[in-house]
Amino acid sequence: MPLTLFWGLKNVAISLDFFTGYCRSEVCKKGLLIEDQHASVARTLPWLYLLIISQQLISWVDAGPLALPVPVILVFGFLTIFSIFRAGYWWLNRKKFSSFSREHKKKDLRSVTIMGPSLALFFSGFASYLFVQSGDPEQAFLGMSIVALSTVGAFSLYVLPVAAISTLLAAITPLAISFVLFGDDQLVLLGGLLAAILIFSVFLLVENFRGFADMNLARVRLEDEKIASQRVAASVERLAYYDALTDLPNRRKFIQLLGDAQKETENGAPGFAVGVIDIAGFKAIDDAYGRAAGDALLRQLADRISSINDNFPDSVRHVARLGGDEFVFIAPGIENVCLAHDFGKVLCKILHNDFELTETKVSLSFSCGFALFPYSDSNPDKLIARADLARKVMAEQGGDVAGVFSLELESASVREANVKQALGEAISKGTIEPWFQPIVRIENGEICGFEALARWNDPELGDVSPTEFIEIAEQSQLIEELTMLLFRKSLLVAKGWSQGTKLFYNLSAKSLGRQKSIEKMLAILKESGFPPSQLEIELTETAVMDDIELAKKQMQKFRDAGVGIALDDFGSGYSSLAQIRDLPLDKIKIDKSFTDQICTDAKIRNIVEAIILLCQKIEISCVVEGIEDLEQLGLLSDMGCEFGQGYLFSRPIPAYKTSRRVLLVNAA
């Protein structure tokens, strides 16, 4: 018996140690047990109170022959009535507990922790009182029934270990003491047995609570893992659908939102426009001030676009970042071209205000394009692409402008893409040819040279205008290859001309700015064996004026090699007479725009005459371009112009006709 008690006490100590540790854990501190504890207690307490009331009635009847003190009777009556009210409380509210606050539930559990031991103590004390007063061993059976009820109650409250153990202690301790002190030998043994029952019951209660706690911990861990999984999923979704820099939706998310907006419009909501905004010259700012400044600028721009609704409610929805410095949004109610243009102007004006960087303020220009739904397209990707196409076309015009997609824009874009693709193939195959337009001495009509002009006939595209494909070549970095291809071919043709006939060859602004381009051309010239003195490089006035100091250095390299320099399209740019004086020029070519008006505008006529006289004074030859009729030729001849070029003399001709043309014209 002592060994059994020792083993029981040891296990109780271990279990209590677990219970104490658990109660100090974060799970218990956070109150995560309260919900489950309250739910368990709420299921059992109405029936437990019913048993308690029955026990109270049995105890009252059993005590009938005795004269009970008035205080005991009052307490007995109070507890009976109280038990009835508490049973009613737990029964009537059984379906409402889920809506109770955690604090309310804690209050309920606290009252159970107090009431369980209190009732057990009263009834156990009452039974002990009856036993001591009567000395009748049969009264011990009432006590045992109270012990049995208390044990049932304690195990009903196992989720509240303090309440359960306190109830057992309160129920068994008074009776065990009464039996040991006032009973016969059998009751003394019964008291010892009650003590052993108490020890093992405590052990079982704590073990039951351990199982409950483990289950609760497992559920909490499962919920924590679920929350962590949801957080990871949310994080992954954010990475997949939102831009990390600006916290705006990215392209993928915007396409979803665009699809939702389309459904709303199809269900009767007003139409809308998809708008794309791009910063002009953002790379220069990023390079000048650093990546951090560029990122700060993008965040400011994102905030500014998003805050447009502060001044113009519901004018912009679902602002997103496409990537780089491009942003996209939905503009509700923009259903026609006029509204789109007007809104674009307002938008660019708002965005044009200075942006704050760490060290300075910057003012930016923007380009904006719109695609109207449903007129432009119904496919989200195409809507964005078409808005961006409208933006790009407007960006080429410069300034803060807004464009609206149209089929004409798309046709031009498709044409440009086709030309670009075919141009690369044509350059690699060498199918672009130089044609030649004569430059004539006005005095006698003698051909003194030819200007090489690019001509391209594509099997699929047909004749492609030089204005079109040369511009595309400059934009797509193909101009270098095209320049060298035509230069080689032109030199080869020019070698067959009679001595003294010059080749005039145009050099683009991009080639002029590249050191290697000049060196490569001079190497090709040397390799060809064509006399440098019979070559003149034509540079447009605009190309020279873009960076006059660099242009002078590059021009001097040609001069040092014995190559002449002609300033083409003079009058179309912004050069001054002082700048012309400092340039190493051999010829000036007056732009066709002057020639067109020379017969009808006296001011233009006087300007042309002044330029011709200036060239004579500074000993530079003068060529007038675009001569198309005899009246123009007569006026220029009277002014003393030395050279002319235009359809009046000849349209551009293929290479094989040039030598014969020189012979025929000069012989006549």
C-alpha atoms as one frame of an Amber mdcrd trajectory, in Angstrom:
protein
   0.000   0.000   0.000   2.716   2.598   0.855   4.595   1.707  -2.376   1.431
   2.189  -4.367   0.830   5.556  -2.743   4.454   6.560  -3.409   4.154   5.571
  -7.099   0.901   7.470  -7.359   2.333  10.611  -5.735   5.389  10.443  -8.008
   3.252  10.298 -11.143   1.021  13.069  -9.840   4.129  15.207  -9.339   5.299
  14.505 -12.905   1.866  15.289 -14.318   1.580  18.469 -12.267   5.014  19.504
 -13.519   3.753  19.113 -17.108   0.594  21.051 -16.275   2.605  23.855 -14.685
   4.949  24.044 -17.709   2.065  24.040 -20.137   0.290  26.817 -18.297   3.431
  28.923 -18.707   3.665  28.222 -22.435   2.894  30.788 -25.125  -0.172  28.836
 -26.227  -1.715  29.164 -22.761  -0.572  32.767 -22.312  -2.185  33.778 -25.584
  -5.504  32.339 -24.391  -5.678  29.856 -27.252  -7.144  27.195 -24.897 -10.098
  29.255 -23.782 -12.290  28.529 -26.809 -11.895  24.757 -26.534 -12.160  24.745
 -22.722 -15.360  26.768 -22.782 -16.893  24.586 -25.502 -16.122  21.405 -23.538
 -17.487  22.782 -20.257 -20.612  24.129 -21.957 -21.487  20.636 -23.218 -21.273
  18.948 -19.779 -22.258  21.545 -17.181 -26.073  21.534 -17.691 -26.148  17.777
 -17.028 -23.678  18.071 -14.162 -25.828  20.708 -12.500 -28.825  18.404 -12.937
 -26.934  15.699 -11.022 -25.925  18.248  -8.377 -29.540  19.322  -7.877 -30.577
  15.683  -7.573 -27.796  15.113  -5.027 -28.970  18.164  -3.109 -32.512  16.798
  -2.912 -31.228  13.381  -1.814 -29.040  14.984   0.858 -31.963  17.107   2.088
 -34.234  14.083   2.373 -31.499  12.032   4.027 -30.906  14.724   6.632 -34.638
  15.031   7.443 -34.543  13.376  10.907 -31.846  15.681  12.101 -32.310  19.164
  13.357 -30.090  21.185  11.030 -28.812  24.585  12.083 -30.536  27.507  10.382
 -27.314  28.766   8.694 -26.780  25.339   7.126 -30.379  25.274   5.935 -29.981
  28.764   4.402 -26.742  27.890   2.659 -28.225  24.603   1.459 -31.266  26.389
   0.034 -29.188  29.134  -1.565 -26.880  26.657  -3.299 -29.824  24.639  -4.558
 -31.486  27.709  -6.082 -28.121  28.920  -7.419 -27.515  25.529  -9.052 -30.882
  25.715 -10.781 -30.072  29.205 -12.171 -26.593  28.126 -13.316 -27.993  25.045
 -15.029 -30.481  27.309 -16.804 -27.711  29.708 -17.833 -25.573  27.001 -19.437
 -28.544  25.296 -21.091 -30.273  28.370 -22.505 -27.059  29.908 -23.870 -25.608
  26.722 -25.386 -26.216  27.982 -28.962 -25.081  31.539 -28.266 -21.663  30.861
 -26.745 -19.914  30.972 -30.142 -20.681  34.692 -30.345 -19.426  35.442 -26.832
 -16.179  37.390 -26.470 -13.057  35.727 -25.126 -13.235  37.867 -21.986 -16.808
  36.736 -21.377 -15.743  33.107 -21.757 -12.813  33.627 -19.383 -15.283  35.004
 -16.847 -17.481  31.907 -17.261 -14.535  29.576 -16.765 -13.398  31.526 -13.716
 -16.828  31.120 -12.137 -16.726  27.346 -12.812 -13.286  27.156 -11.172 -14.760
  28.814  -8.061 -18.163  27.121  -8.004 -16.958  23.502  -8.527 -14.782  23.285
  -5.393 -17.262  25.423  -3.418 -20.167  23.089  -4.074 -18.023  20.008  -3.489
 -16.724  21.443  -0.218 -20.210  22.302   0.987 -21.693  18.887   0.211 -18.679
  17.014   1.534 -18.747  19.126   4.677 -22.484  18.581   4.931 -22.034  14.806
   4.682 -19.223  14.917   7.248 -21.442  16.986   9.529 -24.234  14.409   9.248
 -21.783  11.599   9.935 -20.238  13.266  12.961 -23.609  14.365  14.407 -25.317
  11.021  13.996 -22.361   8.683  14.460 -24.266   6.364  12.131 -21.932   4.501
   9.743 -24.784   4.407   7.232 -24.319   8.136   6.784 -20.962   7.253   5.159
 -22.902   6.047   2.138 -24.203   9.606   1.596 -20.626  10.815   1.703 -19.568
   8.170  -0.820 -22.361   9.210  -3.158 -21.093  12.777  -2.872 -17.553  11.523
  -3.609 -18.869   9.668  -6.657 -20.699  12.777  -7.892 -17.670  14.940  -7.268
 -15.464  12.505  -9.157 -17.853  12.609 -12.107 -17.874  16.394 -11.884 -14.076
  16.562 -11.664 -13.638  14.414 -14.755 -16.274  16.511 -16.539 -14.079  19.512
 -15.797 -10.771  17.843 -16.771 -10.165  20.625 -19.336  -9.908  22.959 -16.301
  -7.315  21.123 -14.182  -7.409  23.623 -11.312 -11.197  23.362 -11.049 -11.189
  19.578 -11.409  -8.433  18.912  -8.839  -9.840  21.497  -6.414 -13.257  19.853
  -6.680 -11.801  16.451  -5.859  -9.802  17.812  -2.944 -12.829  19.688  -1.604
 -15.053  16.622  -1.908 -12.759  13.896  -0.599 -10.603  15.621   2.014 -13.347
  16.457   4.625 -14.876  12.996   4.351 -11.544  11.197   4.532 -10.598  13.187
   7.622 -14.017  12.511   9.255 -13.743   8.791   8.561 -10.236   8.564   9.962
 -10.947  10.642  13.096 -14.469   9.561  13.990 -15.095   6.230  12.286 -14.449
   2.616  13.095 -11.662   0.543  11.605 -13.526  -0.050   8.373 -14.190   3.661
   7.880 -10.546   4.419   8.688  -9.582   2.070   5.838 -12.236   3.757   3.677
 -10.669   7.138   4.477  -7.273   5.802   3.366  -8.860   4.424   0.215 -10.391
   7.845  -0.487  -6.935   9.388  -0.134  -5.550   6.878  -2.651  -8.494   7.540
  -4.975  -7.759  11.240  -4.691  -4.110  10.755  -5.655  -4.863   8.523  -8.636
  -7.744  10.730  -9.751  -5.457  13.762  -9.760  -2.963  11.782 -11.807  -5.663
  10.733 -14.282  -7.062  14.243 -14.501  -3.683  15.690 -15.352  -3.062  12.912
 -17.874  -6.425  13.614 -19.486  -5.533  17.268 -19.588  -2.181  16.333 -21.150
  -4.048  14.589 -23.990  -6.376  17.545 -24.350  -3.419  19.941 -24.304  -1.499
  17.903 -26.880  -4.513  17.883 -29.139  -4.913  21.616 -28.659  -1.208  22.190
 -29.319  -1.448  20.095 -32.485  -4.433  22.117 -33.650  -2.666  25.379 -32.842
   0.445  24.239 -34.701  -1.726  23.192 -37.616  -3.393  26.597 -37.617   0.006
  28.297 -37.341   1.251  26.243 -40.266  -1.887  27.133 -42.174  -1.381  30.829
 -41.413   2.295  30.550 -42.371   1.286  28.757 -45.557  -1.270  31.482 -46.292
   1.391  34.114 -45.686   3.787  32.354 -48.015   1.021  32.038 -50.601   0.184
  35.725 -50.166   3.870  36.577 -50.472   4.220  34.464 -53.599   1.062  36.021
 -55.019   2.398  39.487 -54.243   5.672  38.679 -55.975   3.740  37.259 -58.920
   1.185  40.046 -59.238   2.721  43.207 -57.754   5.745  45.334 -58.526   8.301
  45.228 -55.704   9.525  48.805 -56.254   6.262  50.756 -56.477   3.873  48.262
 -54.805   1.584  48.681 -57.823   0.043  45.769 -59.728   2.331  44.389 -62.423
   1.433  43.499 -65.997   0.032  40.056 -65.073  -2.283  41.499 -62.418  -3.301
  44.413 -64.630  -4.437  42.027 -67.359  -6.724  40.351 -64.806  -8.118  43.719
 -63.716  -8.538  44.723 -67.353 -10.523  41.557 -67.973 -12.827  42.455 -65.071
 -13.329  45.975 -66.469 -14.215  44.500 -69.865 -16.884  42.298 -68.299 -18.375
  45.331 -66.522 -18.564  47.216 -69.835 -20.128  44.221 -71.575 -22.747  44.179
 -68.804 -23.730  47.797 -69.441 -21.039  49.930 -67.778 -19.557  52.838 -69.828
 -16.574  52.201 -72.078 -13.039  53.031 -71.042  -9.552  53.615 -72.379  -6.314
  51.854 -71.534  -3.566  54.430 -71.059   0.204  53.923 -71.162   2.628  56.538
 -69.790   6.386  56.659 -70.354   9.056  59.049 -69.074  11.059  60.777 -71.799
  14.785  60.563 -71.059  14.524  58.463 -67.900  17.744  56.587 -68.674  19.703
  59.838 -68.710  18.398  60.669 -65.207  19.157  57.158 -64.001  22.707  57.429
 -65.337  23.280  60.956 -64.027  21.920  60.579 -60.484  22.234  56.851 -59.850
  19.921  53.873 -59.560  18.576  54.897 -56.139  17.474  58.278 -57.482  15.858
  56.593 -60.473  13.938  54.229 -58.180  12.807  57.155 -56.008  11.608  58.943
 -59.139   9.580  55.927 -60.240   7.952  55.676 -56.806   7.037  59.377 -56.911
   5.585  58.961 -60.379   3.548  55.939 -59.251   2.143  57.959 -56.328   1.404
  60.939 -58.560  -0.499  58.879 -61.135  -2.430  57.089 -58.387  -3.344  60.401
 -56.710  -4.865  61.942 -59.847  -8.256  60.862 -58.515  -7.832  63.385 -55.667
  -8.476  66.204 -58.162 -10.371  64.246 -60.805 -12.490  61.606 -59.035 -12.593
  58.171 -60.664 -10.573  59.365 -63.668  -7.902  56.682 -63.211  -8.330  53.094
 -62.039  -5.951  50.186 -61.558  -2.640  51.967 -62.062   0.081  49.375 -62.771
   3.736  49.306 -63.712   4.514  47.487 -66.931   8.260  47.596 -66.345  11.102
  50.095 -66.584   9.587  53.585 -66.717   6.285  52.515 -68.300   2.988  52.677
 -66.399  -0.483  51.614 -67.477  -3.965  52.440 -66.177  -7.663  52.315 -66.995
  -9.456  55.604 -67.675 -13.221  55.048 -67.130 -15.635  56.956 -69.347 -13.037
  57.813 -72.032 -15.015  56.522 -74.991 -13.847  58.641 -77.940 -10.723  60.210
 -79.415 -11.517  63.775 -78.308 -11.972  62.773 -74.666  -8.755  60.768 -74.795
  -6.764  63.692 -76.237  -8.171  66.109 -73.667  -7.540  63.798 -70.740  -4.034
  63.052 -72.025  -3.179  66.764 -72.048  -4.432  67.186 -68.471  -2.570  64.078
 -67.364   0.751  65.157 -68.863   0.330  68.634 -67.358  -0.195  67.185 -63.857
   2.787  64.883 -64.204   5.019  67.638 -65.582   5.490  69.267 -62.148   8.972
  68.967 -60.644  10.046  65.721 -58.981  12.122  65.813 -55.804  15.422  63.932
 -55.858  17.986  63.812 -53.061  20.156  66.593 -54.395  17.935  68.426 -56.829
  14.598  68.804 -58.552  13.968  67.516 -62.046  11.306  68.376 -64.587  10.298
  65.572 -66.906   8.433  65.158 -70.140   6.020  62.310 -70.725   4.437  60.525
 -73.647   1.001  59.006 -73.282  -1.029  56.709 -75.493  -4.615  55.448 -75.327
  -6.488  52.480 -76.763 -10.288  52.658 -76.545 -12.321  49.651 -75.479 -14.067
  48.052 -77.271 -13.150  49.919 -80.473  -9.391  49.262 -80.446  -9.588  45.587
 -79.466 -11.021  43.238 -76.857  -7.841  41.293 -76.108  -6.129  42.722 -72.982
  -2.601  42.226 -74.315  -3.486  43.877 -77.607  -5.146  46.803 -75.844  -1.951
  47.472 -73.903   0.205  47.006 -77.013  -1.964  49.360 -79.070  -1.969  52.023
 -76.355   1.814  51.729 -76.236   1.997  52.007 -80.030   0.022  55.254 -79.894
   2.391  56.482 -77.178   5.505  55.657 -79.205   4.220  57.457 -82.287   3.452
  60.556 -80.243   6.796  60.331 -78.421   8.601  60.667 -81.753   6.894  64.047
 -82.179   8.368  65.236 -78.866   6.862  67.126 -75.926   4.118  66.162 -73.512
   1.605  64.696 -75.927  -1.058  62.002 -75.932  -1.922  59.784 -78.857  -4.905
  57.555 -79.530  -4.635  54.258 -81.354  -6.107  53.972 -84.829  -5.904  51.384
 -87.590  -3.814  53.846 -89.616  -1.233  53.903 -86.833  -1.152  50.128 -86.752
  -0.790  49.887 -90.521   2.140  52.288 -90.380   3.670  50.278 -87.541   3.271
  46.985 -89.415   4.767  48.619 -92.495   7.721  49.867 -90.462   8.289  46.410
 -88.963   8.165  44.796 -92.405  10.541  47.372 -93.859  12.926  46.935 -90.942
  12.940  43.154 -91.339  13.411  43.301 -95.087  16.022  46.070 -94.814  18.358
  43.918 -92.754  18.113  41.132 -95.317  18.594  43.552 -98.222  21.767  44.999
 -96.657  23.199  41.545 -95.972  22.415  40.450 -99.552  23.602  43.752-101.050
  20.387  44.365-103.011  20.201  48.099-102.220  21.785  50.058-105.065  23.104
  53.586-105.539  21.469  55.706-108.219  23.011  58.965-109.336  21.666  62.470
-109.980  23.869  64.838-111.994  25.238  68.103-110.610  25.493  70.533-113.527
  27.547  73.645-114.195  24.803  76.227-114.898  26.917  78.286-117.278  27.228
  75.557-119.928  25.157  72.579-118.728  28.220  70.394-118.275  27.973  67.519
-115.777  30.676  67.962-113.134  29.597  65.187-110.832  26.872  62.903-109.482
  25.235  62.666-106.082  24.799  59.046-104.987  21.249  58.308-103.831  20.056
  55.014-102.311  17.388  53.063-104.177  15.728  49.852-103.010  13.267  47.636
-104.818  12.108  44.745-102.620  10.382  41.680-104.113   7.595  41.893-101.525
   7.444  45.597-100.653   8.178  47.001-104.104   9.951  50.361-104.397  10.674
  51.661-100.902  11.265  55.400-100.517  14.763  56.396 -99.315  13.134  58.748
 -96.816  11.371  55.757 -95.267  14.114  53.146 -95.145  17.009  55.475 -94.268
  15.111  56.748 -91.226  14.401  53.153 -90.183  18.064  52.278 -90.728  19.108
  55.113 -88.403  16.628  54.023 -85.723  17.584  50.335 -85.923  21.380  50.820
 -86.010  21.562  49.528 -89.598  22.751  52.856 -90.989  26.417  51.977 -90.550
  26.174  48.840 -92.692  24.030  50.625 -95.267  26.456  53.536 -95.505  29.468
  51.293 -96.109  27.595  49.089 -98.615  26.515  52.022-100.775  29.886  53.774
-100.417  31.722  50.755-101.828  29.262  50.402-104.701  29.353  54.150-105.472
  33.151  54.219-105.599  33.145  51.228-107.925  30.768  53.016-110.312  32.599
  56.351-110.064  35.919  54.770-111.078  34.427  54.308-114.549  33.638  57.980
-115.058  35.771  60.356-117.045  38.516  62.172-115.212  37.286  65.164-113.244
  33.732  63.877-112.661  33.134  63.987-108.924  31.206  61.691-106.616  29.044
  63.381-103.990  28.220  61.022-101.138  25.866  61.701 -98.192  26.983  60.897
 -94.656  24.370  60.554 -91.869  24.530  62.434 -88.587  25.128  59.189 -86.677
  28.034  58.178 -88.902  29.525  61.668 -88.592  29.581  61.273 -84.801  31.465
  57.967 -84.880  35.247  57.945 -85.047  35.327  54.435 -86.475  32.899  55.315
 -89.271  35.239  57.994 -90.653  38.242  55.714 -90.379  36.384  52.888 -92.110
  35.256  55.120 -94.990  38.785  56.424 -95.554  40.053  52.825 -95.545  37.424
  51.829 -98.133  38.357  54.881-100.243  42.034  53.956-100.159  41.257  50.335
-100.988  39.099  51.331-103.974  41.834  53.399-105.658  39.383  56.234-106.363
  41.078  59.681-106.262  40.179  61.433-102.971  40.118  64.787-104.787  37.152
  63.584-106.850  35.110  62.677-103.733  32.974  65.155-101.796  31.199  64.134
 -98.604  27.833  65.821 -98.092  26.801  66.605 -94.494  23.412  68.036 -93.617
  23.343  71.372 -91.880  21.364  69.866 -88.986  23.934  67.091 -88.471  26.771
  69.606 -88.315  24.980  71.982 -85.965  24.100  69.218 -83.463  27.721  69.203
 -82.288  29.707  71.698 -84.318  33.033  71.109 -82.565  32.902  67.355 -83.154
  31.743  67.953 -86.736  34.734  70.231 -87.409  37.149  67.548 -86.167  35.539
  64.845 -88.295  35.370  67.091 -91.364  39.031  67.951 -90.987  39.923  64.254
 -91.164  38.315  64.062 -94.594  40.074  67.273 -95.660  43.406  65.933 -94.493
  42.838  62.891 -96.716  42.155  65.145 -99.706  38.363  64.681 -99.665  36.081
  67.677-100.235  33.228  68.663 -97.876  29.811  70.005 -98.922  27.192  71.426
 -96.516  23.886  69.936 -97.669  20.351  71.362 -97.263  21.699  74.783 -96.262
  18.919  77.003 -94.910  16.915  74.177 -93.336  18.870  74.398 -90.060  20.049
  77.158 -87.735  23.657  77.796 -88.702  25.026  81.331 -88.679  27.420  82.954
 -91.153  30.114  83.037 -88.463  29.796  79.261 -87.979  30.032  78.634 -91.736
  33.182  80.732 -91.901  34.885  78.445 -89.357  33.922  75.180 -91.082  36.321
  73.457 -93.521  33.853  73.584 -96.436  34.302  73.306-100.195  30.662  73.684
-101.216  27.299  74.859 -99.882  24.128  73.284-101.253  21.079  75.553-100.943
  17.990  73.613 -99.821  15.181  72.904-102.287  12.674  74.738-100.057  14.297
  78.040-101.167  14.323  77.053-104.831  10.587  76.272-104.767   9.780  79.884
-103.770  12.487  81.787-105.621  10.154  82.868-108.416   7.242  83.885-106.174
   8.779  85.338-103.016  11.066  88.357-103.314  12.489  87.864 -99.804  13.463
  84.278-100.556  14.970  85.406-103.856  17.063  88.030-102.049  18.209  85.475
 -99.459  19.331  83.037-102.171  21.180  85.815-104.009  22.897  86.855-100.767
  24.036  83.275-100.109  25.438  83.000-103.649  27.343  86.287-103.223  28.611
  85.131 -99.808  29.960  81.904-101.329  31.735  83.924-104.003  33.286  86.210
-101.398  34.625  83.369 -99.224  35.548  81.289-102.275  33.191  78.402-101.659
  31.283  76.790-104.517  27.479  77.001-104.372  25.023  74.352-105.602  21.282
  75.068-105.739  19.113  71.973-105.288  15.648  71.253-106.662  15.771  73.177
-109.958  12.740  72.016-111.876  11.908  74.667-114.482  13.602  77.155-116.808
  12.369  80.208-114.889  14.213  79.087-111.782  17.310  78.328-113.852  17.191
  81.756-115.487  17.011  83.604-112.156  19.864  81.575-110.676  21.986  82.123
-113.761  21.434  85.878-113.471  22.520  85.711-109.815  25.773  84.092-110.848
  25.075  80.665-109.343  27.782  78.200-110.375  26.154  74.783-109.997  22.633
  73.362-110.060  20.848  70.069-109.434  17.286  68.985-110.055  14.731  67.294
-112.248  15.197  69.981-114.905  18.581  68.445-115.662  17.875  64.818-114.788
  16.136  62.525-112.390  18.344  59.993-110.542  19.576  57.335-112.978  20.991
  53.828-112.481  24.733  53.286-112.433  25.020  51.851-115.920  23.647  55.068
-117.479  26.001  57.506-115.780  29.065  57.219-118.012  27.001  57.514-121.211
  25.124  60.510-119.767  28.423  62.316-119.097  29.630  61.655-122.612  26.414
  62.778-124.246  25.907  65.926-122.183  29.510  67.114-122.038  30.140  66.376
-125.720  27.151  68.514-126.668
